[in-house]
Amino acid sequence: MITIEVNGASRQINIEPDTPLLWVLRDVIGLTGTKFGCGIAQCGACTVHVNGTAMRSCSVPIGALDGAKIVTIEGLSPDNTHPVQRAWIEEGVPQCGYCQSGQIMAVVTFLKKYSKPTDADIDANITNICRCGTYERLRRAIHRAADMMKS
């Protein structure tokens, strides 16, 4: 039995310890906002927060997370009022939207470290892939969210 906290709720999971966190979130718990993209931790569609750090959940075995606190896109804010979510909406970042939950989760932890990010900071640290190529809107949204978080 593995115990984790997901979006503030304690969960006891009885599953093979090598099962990726992504499948526990989607198939066992039913939180489908976290997406499967590549399965090899390269694209970032599956990014969630584990103990406050952005992690790609497709490559993290649940057995390594006993006692961990996990936040998914569903737990970021109940009504899309987190500054990063608001900036995403205001800048019209999503096109198809598939990668957006992972993008948002990566940016939230990025902005904790880079409160005044440059485009170079963004390019070096936000490595999530967007097949639609909305990177210019994404940069604008990151700058907007950084400004919102200052005030």
C-alpha positions, 0 to 999 in steps of 0.5 A, a space after each residue: 500500500 502506498 500513501 500519497 496526498 493528491 490535491 490535498 486529499 490523502 490516498 492509499 493506493 494498492 498497485 504495483 510499485 513500478 506503475 508510473 504516477 501518470 497512470 495512477 492519477 488518470 486511471 486509478 484516481 480519475 484525474 484526467 487533466 494530466 496528459 500522456 504525451 510521449 511516455 519517456 519524460 521528454 514532452 512535458 504534457 504529464 508535468 505535475 508537482 511532487 513535493 513542490 517540484 515540477 516532475 514528468 509523471 510518466 517516468 516516476 514510479 508510484 513506489 518512489 512516492 510514498 508520503 509525497 504531496 502531489 498537485 495536478 492541474 485540477 488542484 492548482 486552483 478550483 476556478 482557474 484564478 491562479 496567476 499563470 492560468 489567468 495569464 494563459 487565458 488573457 494571452 490566448 496561449 492554447 491552440 489545441 490545448 493538449 500540452 497546456 496543463 503540463 506547460 502551466 504546471 512547469 511554469 508555476 514552479 519556474 516562476 518561484 525561482 525566476 520572478 523576473 524571467 528573461 526570454 533566455 530564462 524561459 527558453 532554457 528552463 521551460 522545455 515542454 513541447 507544444 506541437 502547435 508552436 504557441 511559444 511566443 504567446 507562452 512567453 508573453 503569458 509567462 511575463 504577464 504571470 510574473 507581473 501578476 505574481 509581484 502584485 
